[in-house]
Amino acid sequence: MAMLIISDCINCGACEPECPNEAISAGDPIYVIDPDKCTECVGAFDTAKCVEVCPVDGCIIIDPDHTESKDDLEAKYQRLH
């Protein structure tokens, strides 16, 4: 799965530097997450860092259009690094 930033985003940028895969970038008008790079921090951390640092509760959710198993996410993380 990948994470998804929804329209509640306040465009603060807190999430971007926390991503170990550089999957988050500034979009217009809100930040966006590249599902090809997002591993929900599997392989790097126990929880999704973007969700932890986001000041808006519920702003970053699991992207229902990009579902992957934990093993797939781990493999993706290994390919990226």
C-alpha distances in whole Angstrom, upper triangle without the diagonal:
4,7,10,13,15,19,20,20,23,23,24,22,21,18,18,20,18,15,16,14,16,13,15,18,21,20,23,23,20,18,15,12,11,8,10,10,8,7,7,11,10,13,15,15,15,13,11,15,14,14,17,19,19,22,21,19,17,16,13,10,7,7,8,8,5,4,4,7,8,11,9,7,11,12,11,12,15,16,15,18
4,7,10,13,16,18,17,20,19,20,18,18,14,15,17,15,12,13,12,13,10,11,14,17,17,20,20,17,14,11,8,8,5,8,8,5,6,6,9,10,14,14,15,15,13,10,13,11,12,15,17,16,19,18,18,15,14,10,9,6,5,8,8,6,7,8,10,11,13,11,9,12,14,11,12,15,15,14,17
4,7,10,13,14,13,17,16,17,15,15,12,13,15,13,11,13,12,13,10,10,13,15,15,18,17,14,12,9,7,9,7,11,10,7,8,6,10,12,15,15,14,15,12,8,11,9,9,12,14,13,16,15,14,11,10,6,6,4,5,9,10,8,10,11,13,13,16,14,12,15,17,14,14,18,18,17,19
4,6,10,11,11,14,14,16,14,15,12,13,16,15,13,16,15,14,11,10,12,13,12,15,14,11,9,7,6,9,8,12,12,9,12,10,13,15,19,18,18,18,15,11,13,10,10,14,14,12,15,13,13,10,8,5,5,6,5,9,9,9,12,14,16,17,20,18,15,18,20,17,17,21,21,19,22
4,7,8,7,10,10,12,12,12,10,11,15,14,13,16,16,15,12,9,11,11,10,12,11,8,7,6,7,10,11,15,14,12,14,12,15,18,21,20,19,19,16,12,13,9,9,13,13,10,12,11,11,9,6,4,6,9,9,12,13,13,15,18,20,20,23,21,18,21,23,20,20,24,24,21,23
4,6,6,10,11,13,14,15,13,15,18,18,17,20,20,18,15,13,14,13,12,12,11,8,9,9,10,13,14,18,18,15,18,16,18,21,24,23,22,22,19,15,16,13,12,15,15,12,13,10,11,8,6,6,7,10,10,12,13,15,17,20,22,23,26,24,21,24,26,23,23,27,27,25,27
4,5,8,10,13,14,16,15,16,20,20,19,23,22,20,18,15,15,13,11,11,9,7,9,10,13,16,17,20,21,19,21,19,22,25,28,27,26,26,22,19,19,15,15,18,17,13,14,11,12,10,7,9,11,14,13,15,16,18,20,23,26,27,30,28,25,28,30,27,27,30,30,28,30
4,6,9,11,13,14,14,16,19,19,19,23,23,21,19,16,16,14,14,13,11,9,10,12,14,18,19,23,22,20,22,19,22,25,28,26,25,25,21,18,18,14,13,16,15,11,11,7,9,8,6,9,11,14,15,17,19,20,22,25,27,27,30,29,26,29,31,28,27,31,31,29,31
4,5,8,9,11,10,12,16,16,16,20,20,18,16,13,13,11,11,11,9,6,7,10,12,16,17,21,20,18,20,18,20,23,26,24,23,23,20,16,16,12,12,14,12,9,9,7,10,9,6,8,11,15,15,18,19,20,22,24,26,26,29,28,25,27,29,26,25,29,29,26,28
4,6,8,10,11,13,16,17,18,21,22,19,18,14,14,11,12,11,9,7,9,12,15,18,20,24,22,20,23,21,22,25,28,26,25,25,22,19,17,14,14,15,13,9,9,8,11,12,9,11,15,18,19,22,23,23,26,28,30,29,32,31,28,30,32,29,28,31,31,28,30
4,6,8,9,10,13,15,15,19,19,17,16,12,10,8,9,9,7,5,6,10,13,16,19,22,20,19,22,20,21,24,27,24,24,25,21,18,16,13,14,16,13,10,10,10,14,14,11,12,16,19,19,22,23,23,25,27,29,29,31,30,26,28,30,27,26,29,29,26,27
4,6,8,9,11,13,15,18,19,16,16,12,12,10,12,13,11,9,9,12,14,18,20,23,21,19,22,20,20,24,26,23,22,24,20,17,15,12,13,14,11,9,9,10,13,15,12,13,17,20,20,24,25,25,27,28,30,29,32,30,27,28,30,27,26,29,29,26,27
4,5,6,8,10,11,15,15,13,13,9,9,8,10,12,12,9,7,10,12,15,18,20,18,17,19,17,17,21,23,20,20,21,19,15,13,10,12,13,10,9,10,12,15,16,13,13,16,19,19,23,24,23,25,26,28,27,29,28,24,25,27,24,22,26,26,22,23
4,6,7,7,10,13,15,13,13,10,11,11,14,16,15,12,10,12,13,16,19,21,18,16,18,16,16,19,21,18,17,19,16,13,10,8,10,10,6,6,8,11,13,15,12,12,16,18,19,23,24,23,25,25,27,25,28,27,23,24,26,24,22,25,25,22,23
4,6,5,7,10,12,10,10,7,9,10,13,15,15,11,9,10,10,13,15,17,14,12,14,12,12,16,18,15,14,16,13,10,7,5,8,9,6,6,9,11,13,13,11,10,13,15,16,20,21,19,21,22,23,22,24,23,19,21,23,20,18,21,22,19,20
4,5,6,9,10,7,8,5,6,8,11,14,15,12,8,9,9,12,14,16,13,12,14,13,13,17,18,15,15,18,15,12,10,7,11,12,10,10,13,14,16,17,14,12,15,17,17,21,21,20,22,22,24,22,24,23,19,20,22,19,17,20,20,17,18
4,6,8,10,8,10,8,9,11,15,18,18,15,12,13,12,14,17,17,14,13,15,14,13,17,17,14,14,17,15,13,10,9,12,12,10,12,14,17,19,19,17,15,18,19,20,24,24,22,24,24,25,23,25,24,20,20,22,19,17,20,20,17,17
4,6,9,8,10,9,11,13,17,20,20,16,13,14,12,14,16,17,14,12,13,12,10,13,14,11,11,13,12,9,6,6,10,9,8,10,13,16,17,17,16,13,16,17,18,22,23,21,22,21,22,20,22,21,18,18,20,18,15,18,19,16,16
4,5,5,6,7,10,13,15,19,19,16,12,12,10,11,12,13,10,8,10,9,7,11,12,9,10,13,11,8,7,7,10,11,10,12,15,17,18,17,16,13,15,15,16,20,20,18,19,18,19,17,19,18,14,15,17,14,12,15,16,12,13
4,6,8,10,12,16,18,22,23,20,16,15,12,13,13,13,9,9,9,10,7,10,9,7,9,12,12,10,9,10,13,13,13,15,19,20,21,21,19,16,17,17,18,21,22,19,19,18,19,16,18,17,13,13,15,12,9,12,13,10,10
4,5,8,11,15,17,21,22,19,15,13,10,10,11,10,6,7,8,10,8,10,10,9,11,14,14,11,11,11,15,16,16,17,21,22,22,21,19,16,17,16,17,20,19,16,17,16,18,16,17,15,12,12,13,10,8,10,11,7,8
4,6,8,11,14,18,19,16,12,11,9,9,11,11,7,8,11,12,11,14,14,12,14,17,16,13,12,11,15,16,15,16,19,21,22,21,18,16,17,17,17,21,20,17,19,19,20,19,20,18,15,16,16,13,11,14,14,10,11
4,7,10,12,16,17,14,10,8,5,5,7,8,5,6,9,10,10,13,14,13,15,17,15,12,12,10,13,16,15,15,19,19,20,19,16,13,15,14,14,17,16,14,16,16,18,17,19,16,13,15,16,12,11,14,14,11,13
4,7,9,13,14,11,7,6,5,6,9,11,9,8,11,11,12,15,17,15,16,18,16,12,11,9,12,14,13,12,16,16,18,17,14,11,14,14,14,17,17,15,18,18,21,20,22,19,16,18,19,16,15,18,18,14,16
4,6,10,11,9,6,6,7,8,12,13,11,12,15,15,16,19,20,19,20,22,19,16,15,12,15,17,15,14,17,17,19,19,15,14,16,17,16,20,19,18,21,21,24,23,25,23,20,22,22,19,18,21,20,17,18
4,7,8,6,4,6,9,11,14,16,15,15,18,18,19,22,24,22,23,25,22,18,17,14,16,18,16,14,16,17,19,19,15,14,17,19,18,21,21,20,23,24,27,27,28,26,23,25,26,22,22,25,24,20,22
4,6,5,5,6,9,11,14,16,16,16,19,19,21,24,26,24,25,27,24,20,19,16,18,20,18,16,18,17,20,19,15,14,17,18,17,20,19,19,22,24,27,27,29,27,24,26,27,23,23,26,25,22,24
3,5,7,9,12,14,17,19,19,19,23,22,24,27,29,28,28,30,26,23,22,18,20,23,20,18,19,18,21,20,16,16,19,20,19,21,21,21,25,27,30,30,32,30,27,30,30,27,27,30,29,26,28
4,7,9,13,16,18,21,21,20,23,22,24,27,30,28,28,29,26,22,21,18,19,21,19,16,17,16,18,18,14,15,18,20,19,21,21,22,25,27,30,31,33,31,28,31,32,28,28,31,30,27,29
4,6,10,13,16,18,18,17,20,19,21,24,26,25,24,26,22,19,18,14,15,18,16,13,14,13,15,15,11,11,14,17,16,19,19,19,22,24,27,27,30,27,25,27,28,25,25,28,27,24,27
4,7,10,13,16,14,14,17,16,17,21,23,21,21,23,19,16,15,11,13,16,14,11,13,13,15,14,11,10,13,15,14,18,18,17,20,22,25,24,27,24,21,24,25,22,21,25,24,21,23
4,7,9,12,12,11,14,14,16,19,21,20,20,22,19,15,15,11,13,16,15,13,16,15,16,15,11,10,12,13,12,15,14,14,17,19,22,22,24,21,19,21,22,19,19,22,21,18,21
4,6,9,8,7,10,10,12,15,17,17,17,19,16,12,13,10,12,15,15,13,17,16,17,15,12,10,11,11,10,13,13,11,14,15,18,18,20,18,15,17,18,15,15,18,18,15,18
4,5,6,6,10,11,13,15,17,17,18,20,18,14,15,13,15,18,18,17,20,20,21,18,16,13,13,13,11,14,12,10,13,14,17,17,19,16,14,16,16,13,13,16,15,13,16
4,5,5,8,10,12,13,16,16,17,19,17,14,15,14,15,18,19,18,22,21,21,18,16,13,12,10,8,11,9,7,10,10,14,14,16,13,11,14,14,11,12,15,14,12,16
4,6,8,11,13,14,15,16,18,20,18,16,17,16,18,21,21,21,25,24,24,22,20,16,16,14,12,14,12,9,11,11,14,15,15,12,10,13,12,8,10,13,11,10,13
4,6,9,10,11,12,13,15,17,16,13,14,13,16,18,19,19,23,23,23,21,19,16,16,14,13,16,14,11,13,12,15,14,15,12,10,11,11,8,8,11,10,7,11
4,6,7,9,11,11,12,14,12,10,11,11,13,15,16,16,20,20,20,18,16,12,12,11,10,13,13,10,11,11,13,12,14,11,8,11,12,8,8,12,12,10,12
4,5,5,8,9,10,11,10,9,11,11,13,15,17,17,21,21,20,18,17,14,13,11,11,14,14,11,10,9,10,9,10,9,5,7,9,7,6,10,11,10,12
4,5,9,9,9,9,7,5,8,9,9,11,14,14,18,18,17,15,15,11,10,8,10,13,14,11,11,10,11,9,12,11,8,10,12,11,9,13,15,13,15
4,6,5,5,7,6,5,7,9,10,11,13,15,18,19,18,17,17,13,13,12,14,17,18,15,14,13,13,10,12,12,8,9,12,11,8,11,14,12,12
4,6,6,7,7,8,10,12,13,14,16,18,22,22,21,20,20,16,15,13,15,17,18,15,14,11,10,7,9,10,6,6,9,9,7,10,12,12,12
4,6,8,10,11,12,15,16,16,18,20,24,25,24,23,23,19,19,17,19,21,21,18,17,14,13,9,10,11,8,5,9,9,6,8,11,10,10
4,7,9,9,10,12,14,14,16,18,22,23,22,22,21,18,19,17,19,22,23,19,19,16,16,12,13,14,11,9,12,12,8,10,13,11,10
4,6,7,8,11,12,11,13,16,19,21,20,20,20,17,17,16,19,21,23,20,19,17,16,13,14,15,12,11,14,14,11,13,16,15,14
4,7,9,12,12,11,14,16,19,20,19,19,19,16,16,15,18,20,22,20,18,16,15,12,14,16,13,12,16,16,13,16,19,18,17
4,6,9,8,8,11,13,16,17,15,15,15,13,13,12,15,18,20,18,17,16,15,12,15,16,13,13,17,16,14,17,19,18,18
4,6,6,7,9,10,14,14,13,13,13,10,10,10,13,16,18,15,15,15,15,13,16,16,12,13,16,15,13,17,18,17,17
4,5,5,6,9,12,13,13,14,13,10,12,13,15,19,20,18,18,18,19,16,19,19,15,16,19,17,15,18,20,17,17
4,5,5,6,10,11,11,11,10,7,10,11,14,17,19,17,18,18,19,18,20,20,16,17,20,18,16,19,21,18,19
4,6,5,9,9,8,8,8,6,8,10,13,16,18,17,17,18,19,18,21,20,17,19,22,20,18,22,23,21,22
4,6,8,10,9,11,11,10,12,14,17,20,22,20,21,21,21,19,22,22,19,20,23,21,19,23,24,22,22
4,6,9,10,12,11,10,13,16,18,21,23,22,23,23,24,22,25,25,21,22,25,23,21,24,25,23,23
4,5,7,9,7,8,11,14,16,20,22,21,22,23,24,23,26,25,22,23,26,24,22,25,27,24,25
4,6,9,8,10,13,17,19,22,24,24,25,26,27,26,29,29,25,27,30,27,26,29,30,27,28
4,6,6,8,11,15,17,20,22,22,23,25,27,26,29,28,25,27,30,28,26,30,31,28,29
4,6,8,10,13,16,18,21,21,22,24,25,24,27,27,24,26,29,27,26,30,31,28,30
4,6,6,10,12,14,17,18,18,21,22,22,25,25,22,24,27,25,24,28,29,27,29
4,6,10,12,14,16,17,18,21,22,22,25,24,21,24,26,24,23,27,28,25,27
4,7,9,12,14,14,15,17,19,18,22,21,18,20,23,20,20,23,24,22,24
4,6,9,11,11,12,14,16,16,20,19,16,19,21,19,19,23,24,22,24
4,6,9,8,8,11,13,13,16,15,13,16,18,16,17,21,21,20,22
4,5,6,7,10,13,14,17,15,13,17,18,16,17,21,21,20,22
4,6,6,10,13,15,18,16,15,19,20,18,19,23,23,22,25
4,6,10,13,16,18,15,15,19,19,17,19,22,21,21,24
4,7,10,13,14,12,11,15,15,13,15,18,18,17,20
4,7,10,12,10,10,13,14,13,15,18,18,18,21
4,7,8,6,6,10,10,10,12,15,15,16,18
4,5,5,6,9,10,11,12,14,15,17,19
4,5,5,6,9,10,10,12,14,15,17
4,5,5,6,9,10,11,12,14,15
4,5,5,6,9,10,11,12,14
4,5,5,6,9,10,11,12
4,5,5,6,9,10,11
4,5,5,6,9,10
4,5,5,6,9
4,5,5,6
4,5,5
4,6
4
